[in-house]
Amino acid sequence: MCHDPSSRPPAPPRTGGEVGATDLTVLTAADGTRFSAAFAGPADPAAATAGVVVLPDIRGLHPYYVALAERFAEAGVPALAIDWFGRTAGPADGGTRAGDFDWQTHVPQTTPEGVDADLAAAITELRARTRPDLPVVTVGFCFGGSHSWRQSGGDLDVAACAGFYGRPAMVGDTADRATRPTLMLVAGADAATPVEEQLALAERMRAAGADVETAVYDGAPHSFFDRAAPEWADACQDAWRRLLALVDRAGGAAS
């Protein structure tokens, strides 16, 4: 498990004014798959310079990721968090996945094609709730971090990609086509994926032409931004600053 069921995201280092109501919803991908999502944004989301699609860890749309979308909204960034498992489990009962959801059964049934179809629908939805030309940044965690990095060499209309503690093997050959600005937030004591593998992925993506920023948090464990956030407050604040700078850059604003 990537983090404790009761964990919630750390507060961002800036606030962007009044926040609108959070909306738990169901989206439909181009192949007809219905999947859960959660939108949160500032009171005037159309005024934002860029938005975020949040790509969760292996547990899908856990309440942690709804709260993270709300944190982005507090920082003035409209955000849409999505669930992975509409194709095999249907939309989540009550809008989010419970702590006892059997993700072990469903994760192996996901595919890059399915992930991209859902992400494409999420981008369309986020722009429908803001404005048609909104630059979109993907922000992922673990399983979602891998798929976020993969977008740097993908075909979807994203402006930049950020990921926490992803797995290079899941990025695969798309690393050799990477062109979009990419942020890699690396846990220095990650027991799931060696730091060296993640840094090697960064070099491979740079060789393909992508502008890749890496931040290694020495001693930080996998999931330091969630499960261990209270113990790693400085790392979490630095990660937030880098994330928001990437979003500002995507939107053409001063970071």
Secondary structure by P-SEA (a helix, b strand, c coil): cccccccccccccccccccccccccccccccbbbbbbbbbbccccccccbbbbbbbccccccaaaaaaaaaaaaacbbbbbbbccccccccccccccccccccccccccccaaaaaaaaaaaaaaaaaacccbbbbbbbbccaaaaaaaaacccccccccccccccccccccccccccccbbbbbcccccccccaaaaaaaaaaaaaaccbbbbbbbcccccccccccccccaaaaaaaaaaaaaaaaaaacccc
